[in-house]
């Protein structure tokens, strides 16, 4: 597909190629369902309630190694409440038919994962409009890379990610929005939008401070790991799948088949990931709710490239891409 020039992009929208689909079929797939939204959220929250309660019960029973093992599983499942999972779908406003349900859970999950939904909404809109275009998409910039030393943090407690998340929340609470992308999304002249970012950050910060104080004061300090710091425990699976969305793909092209990756996962992993493994299809038709993405793929598959099948195949593919990128840069 042709490369879109930056000069034209500044004044015109990218003319994205999308695999054609019958209008009536697309209309059926874009229908939202409160029932399907609630069923997925309830199932995910029940899973987290079970893993969190089991970890806490093991801790109270002084089965500390077992408590640690269960806590790692809990953290892995918990991390999918964020922007690579539930939060991402809620930011698209497609999970529920009823707007108030969508807004409530968006706020709740953003809070639980130390995220600012006001910032992410502004960023993600631009990401979809100019997916991995240099200087236009500040959310995902190619080429991406990962270091094998990062696995130590990702498999245990991701201290760098925790520090970064809390630091940003504190900075935003005081009206500090750092970085070139932050300045683009929320310029000094846009006082209204910046105040929304500040207000959201303050709610997250003060809310977590209140919870942490209540946990410690009541003698339930272990709940800090079950809830407060859970988004940073054993995040390896979430990070791998989030990185895989565009890892090693082409930048500056107007075809989602070239800059997005779909991975065919085990149903349980797809459930955890809120079907975002169908990422190519999501970018083509972002109005389709996550619970219809598999059906959408079946409609578009005739014109899509082969997908990576399974988590192990994905890890091998990403390792190979990472090795080639290192060779080129060295």
C-alpha positions as CSV (number, residue, x, y, z in Angstrom):
1,X,0.0,0.0,0.0
2,X,1.2,3.6,-0.6
3,X,2.9,5.6,2.0
4,X,1.0,8.7,3.2
5,X,3.1,11.8,3.3
6,X,3.3,13.8,6.5
7,X,2.5,17.1,4.7
8,X,-0.8,15.8,3.5
9,X,-1.6,14.2,6.9
10,X,-1.4,17.5,8.6
11,X,-4.4,18.7,6.6
12,X,-6.2,15.5,5.6
13,X,-7.3,12.4,7.3
14,X,-5.5,9.2,6.4
15,X,-7.5,7.2,3.9
16,X,-7.2,3.9,5.7
17,X,-7.7,0.7,3.8
18,X,-10.3,-1.6,5.4
19,X,-11.3,-5.0,4.2
20,X,-14.8,-4.6,2.8
21,X,-17.8,-6.0,4.7
22,X,-21.5,-5.9,3.9
23,X,-23.2,-2.9,5.6
24,X,-25.9,-5.0,7.1
25,X,-23.4,-7.4,8.5
26,X,-21.3,-4.6,10.0
27,X,-24.5,-3.0,11.5
28,X,-25.3,-6.3,13.2
29,X,-21.7,-6.7,14.6
30,X,-21.6,-3.1,16.0
31,X,-24.7,-3.7,18.2
32,X,-23.9,-3.3,21.9
33,X,-25.3,-5.5,24.6
34,X,-25.6,-4.7,28.3
35,X,-26.0,-8.4,29.0
36,X,-22.8,-9.4,27.3
37,X,-20.9,-6.5,28.9
38,X,-22.0,-7.4,32.4
39,X,-21.4,-11.1,31.9
40,X,-17.8,-10.5,30.9
41,X,-17.1,-8.0,33.7
42,X,-18.8,-10.2,36.3
43,X,-16.8,-13.2,35.2
44,X,-13.5,-11.2,35.3
45,X,-14.3,-9.7,38.7
46,X,-15.4,-13.1,40.1
47,X,-12.0,-14.5,39.0
48,X,-10.2,-11.7,40.7
49,X,-12.3,-12.0,43.9
50,X,-11.4,-15.7,44.0
51,X,-7.6,-15.3,43.4
52,X,-7.4,-12.3,45.8
53,X,-9.4,-14.1,48.5
54,X,-7.4,-17.3,48.1
55,X,-4.1,-15.4,48.4
56,X,-5.3,-13.6,51.5
57,X,-6.6,-16.8,53.1
58,X,-3.2,-18.5,52.4
59,X,-1.5,-15.5,54.0
60,X,-3.7,-15.6,57.1
61,X,-3.0,-19.3,57.4
62,X,0.8,-18.6,57.2
63,X,1.1,-20.6,54.0
64,X,3.4,-17.8,52.7
65,X,4.9,-19.6,49.7
66,X,1.4,-20.6,48.5
67,X,0.1,-17.1,49.1
68,X,3.0,-15.8,47.0
69,X,2.2,-18.2,44.1
70,X,-1.5,-17.4,44.2
71,X,-0.7,-13.6,44.4
72,X,1.4,-13.9,41.1
73,X,-1.7,-15.5,39.4
74,X,-3.9,-12.8,40.9
75,X,-1.6,-10.1,39.6
76,X,-1.5,-11.6,36.1
77,X,-5.3,-11.6,35.9
78,X,-5.6,-8.2,37.5
79,X,-3.3,-6.5,35.0
80,X,-5.9,-7.0,32.3
81,X,-8.2,-4.4,33.9
82,X,-6.0,-1.7,32.4
83,X,-5.5,-0.3,29.0
84,X,-4.5,-3.6,27.5
85,X,-7.8,-5.2,28.3
86,X,-11.0,-4.0,30.0
87,X,-10.0,-0.3,30.2
88,X,-9.2,-0.2,26.5
89,X,-12.6,-1.6,25.6
90,X,-14.4,0.8,28.0
91,X,-12.6,3.8,26.6
92,X,-14.1,2.9,23.2
93,X,-17.6,3.1,24.8
94,X,-18.6,-0.2,23.1
95,X,-18.8,-2.6,26.1
96,X,-22.4,-1.6,27.1
97,X,-25.4,-0.3,25.3
98,X,-26.2,1.9,28.3
99,X,-23.7,4.8,28.5
100,X,-23.8,5.2,32.3
101,X,-22.6,1.6,32.8
102,X,-19.7,2.1,30.5
103,X,-18.6,5.3,32.2
104,X,-18.9,3.8,35.7
105,X,-16.7,0.8,34.9
106,X,-14.2,2.9,32.9
107,X,-13.7,5.1,36.0
108,X,-13.6,2.2,38.3
109,X,-11.0,0.2,36.4
110,X,-8.9,3.3,35.6
111,X,-8.8,3.9,39.4
112,X,-8.0,0.3,40.2
113,X,-5.0,0.3,37.8
114,X,-3.6,3.8,38.7
115,X,-4.6,5.2,35.2
116,X,-5.9,8.5,34.1
117,X,-8.7,7.8,31.6
118,X,-8.9,11.5,30.5
119,X,-5.3,11.3,29.3
120,X,-5.7,7.9,27.7
121,X,-8.9,8.9,25.9
122,X,-7.2,11.9,24.2
123,X,-4.1,9.8,23.3
124,X,-6.0,6.8,22.0
125,X,-8.2,8.8,19.7
126,X,-5.1,10.0,18.0
127,X,-3.6,6.5,18.0
128,X,-6.5,5.2,15.9
129,X,-6.5,8.2,13.5
130,X,-2.7,7.9,12.8
131,X,-1.8,4.4,13.9
132,X,2.1,4.1,14.2
133,X,2.7,7.1,12.0
134,X,6.0,8.8,12.9
135,X,5.4,12.1,14.8
136,X,1.7,11.7,14.6
137,X,1.1,8.7,17.0
138,X,2.7,9.3,20.3
139,X,1.1,6.4,22.0
140,X,2.9,3.7,19.9
141,X,6.2,4.4,18.2
142,X,8.0,1.9,16.1
143,X,10.3,0.2,16.2
144,X,9.6,-1.1,19.6
145,X,12.1,-3.3,21.6
146,X,12.3,-5.3,24.8
147,X,15.2,-6.4,26.9
148,X,15.4,-9.8,28.4
149,X,16.4,-8.2,31.6
150,X,12.9,-6.7,31.8
151,X,11.5,-10.2,32.3
152,X,12.7,-10.2,35.9
153,X,10.4,-7.3,36.8
154,X,7.5,-8.5,34.6
155,X,7.5,-12.0,36.2
156,X,7.6,-10.6,39.8
157,X,6.8,-7.1,40.8
158,X,7.3,-4.4,38.1
159,X,8.8,-1.8,40.3
160,X,9.8,0.6,37.4
161,X,6.2,0.5,36.1
162,X,4.8,1.1,39.6
163,X,7.2,4.0,40.2
164,X,6.3,5.5,36.9
165,X,2.6,5.2,37.4
166,X,2.6,6.7,40.8
167,X,5.0,9.5,39.8
168,X,2.8,10.5,36.8
169,X,-0.4,10.5,39.0
170,X,1.4,12.7,41.6
171,X,2.7,15.1,38.9
172,X,-0.6,15.3,37.1
173,X,-2.3,16.0,40.5
174,X,-0.1,19.1,40.8
175,X,-0.8,20.2,37.2
176,X,2.4,18.8,35.7
177,X,1.9,17.1,32.4
178,X,5.4,16.1,31.0
179,X,6.6,15.0,27.7
180,X,6.2,16.0,24.1
181,X,3.0,13.9,23.7
182,X,1.5,15.3,26.8
183,X,2.1,18.8,25.6
184,X,0.5,17.9,22.2
185,X,-2.6,16.4,23.8
186,X,-3.0,19.0,26.6
187,X,-1.3,22.3,25.6
188,X,-1.0,25.1,28.1
189,X,-3.7,27.0,26.2
190,X,-6.3,24.3,26.8
191,X,-7.1,24.9,30.5
192,X,-10.3,23.0,30.5
193,X,-8.8,19.7,29.3
194,X,-5.8,20.1,31.6
195,X,-8.1,20.6,34.6
196,X,-9.9,17.3,33.8
197,X,-6.6,15.5,33.8
198,X,-5.7,17.1,37.1
199,X,-9.0,16.2,38.7
200,X,-8.9,12.6,37.6
201,X,-5.3,12.2,38.9
202,X,-6.2,13.7,42.3
203,X,-9.1,11.3,42.6
204,X,-6.8,8.3,41.9
205,X,-4.1,9.5,44.2
206,X,-6.3,10.5,47.2
207,X,-8.5,7.4,46.7
208,X,-5.5,5.0,46.8
209,X,-4.0,6.9,49.8
210,X,-7.3,6.5,51.7
211,X,-7.4,2.8,50.9
212,X,-3.8,2.2,51.8
213,X,-4.2,3.9,55.1
214,X,-7.4,2.0,55.9
215,X,-5.6,-1.3,55.1
216,X,-2.7,-0.6,57.3
217,X,-4.7,0.9,60.1
218,X,-7.0,-2.1,60.2
219,X,-4.1,-4.6,60.3
220,X,-4.8,-5.9,56.8
221,X,-1.6,-4.7,55.1
222,X,-1.6,-7.7,52.8
223,X,-4.5,-6.1,51.0
224,X,-2.0,-3.6,49.6
225,X,-0.7,-6.4,47.4
226,X,-4.2,-7.8,46.6
227,X,-5.5,-4.4,45.5
228,X,-3.3,-1.3,45.7
229,X,-0.2,-2.7,44.0
230,X,-1.9,-5.6,42.2
231,X,-1.6,-3.9,38.7
232,X,2.2,-4.3,38.9
233,X,2.5,-7.9,40.0
234,X,3.4,-10.6,37.4
235,X,2.4,-8.4,34.5
236,X,4.4,-10.4,31.9
237,X,1.4,-11.8,30.0
238,X,-0.3,-8.5,29.7
239,X,2.9,-6.8,28.6
240,X,3.6,-9.4,26.0
241,X,0.2,-9.2,24.5
242,X,0.1,-5.4,24.6
243,X,3.5,-5.2,22.9
244,X,2.5,-7.7,20.3
245,X,-0.2,-5.4,18.9
246,X,2.2,-3.6,16.7
247,X,5.6,-5.1,17.5
248,X,7.8,-5.5,14.4
249,X,5.0,-4.2,12.1
250,X,5.3,-1.4,9.5
251,X,5.0,2.2,10.3
252,X,3.7,5.0,8.0
253,X,1.4,2.8,6.0
254,X,-2.4,3.2,5.5
255,X,-3.2,-0.5,5.9
256,X,-4.0,-2.1,9.2
257,X,-3.0,-5.5,7.8
258,X,0.6,-4.2,7.8
259,X,0.8,-2.3,11.0
260,X,-1.3,-4.5,13.4
261,X,-1.1,-8.1,14.5
262,X,-3.8,-10.5,15.3
263,X,-3.0,-13.5,17.5
264,X,-5.2,-16.5,17.8
265,X,-5.2,-17.4,21.5
266,X,-6.6,-20.0,23.8
267,X,-10.2,-19.0,24.7
268,X,-9.2,-18.3,28.4
269,X,-6.4,-16.0,27.3
270,X,-8.8,-14.2,24.9
271,X,-11.2,-13.8,27.8
272,X,-8.5,-12.3,30.0
273,X,-7.4,-10.0,27.2
274,X,-11.0,-8.9,26.3
275,X,-10.5,-10.3,22.8
276,X,-7.9,-7.6,22.0
277,X,-5.9,-10.3,20.3
278,X,-8.0,-9.6,17.3
279,X,-6.2,-6.3,17.0
280,X,-6.1,-6.0,13.2
281,X,-9.9,-6.3,13.1
282,X,-10.3,-3.9,16.0
283,X,-8.4,-1.2,14.2
284,X,-10.3,-1.7,10.9
285,X,-13.7,-1.4,12.7
286,X,-13.2,0.0,16.2
287,X,-17.0,0.4,16.7
288,X,-17.4,-3.4,16.9
289,X,-17.6,-4.5,20.6
290,X,-14.9,-6.9,21.8
291,X,-17.4,-9.8,22.1
292,X,-18.1,-9.6,18.4
293,X,-14.5,-9.4,17.1
294,X,-14.2,-13.1,16.5
295,X,-17.3,-13.0,14.3
296,X,-15.9,-9.9,12.6
297,X,-12.7,-11.8,11.8
298,X,-14.7,-14.6,10.2
299,X,-16.3,-12.0,7.9
300,X,-12.9,-10.5,7.0
301,X,-10.6,-13.5,7.0
302,X,-10.8,-13.9,3.2
303,X,-8.7,-10.7,2.8
304,X,-6.4,-10.9,5.9
305,X,-2.9,-12.2,6.2
306,X,-2.3,-15.4,8.3
307,X,-2.4,-14.8,12.0
308,X,0.1,-16.0,14.7
309,X,-1.3,-19.0,16.4
310,X,-0.8,-19.4,20.1
311,X,1.2,-17.7,22.8
312,X,4.4,-19.8,22.3
313,X,4.4,-19.0,18.6
314,X,4.0,-15.4,19.4
315,X,6.9,-15.4,21.9
316,X,9.2,-17.0,19.3
317,X,8.1,-14.6,16.6
318,X,8.7,-11.5,18.8
319,X,12.1,-12.9,20.0
320,X,13.1,-13.3,16.3
321,X,12.0,-9.8,15.4
322,X,13.8,-8.4,18.5
323,X,17.0,-10.2,17.5
324,X,16.9,-8.8,14.0
325,X,16.2,-5.3,15.2
326,X,19.2,-5.5,17.5
327,X,21.4,-6.7,14.6
328,X,20.3,-3.8,12.4
329,X,20.9,-1.2,15.1
330,X,24.3,-2.6,16.1
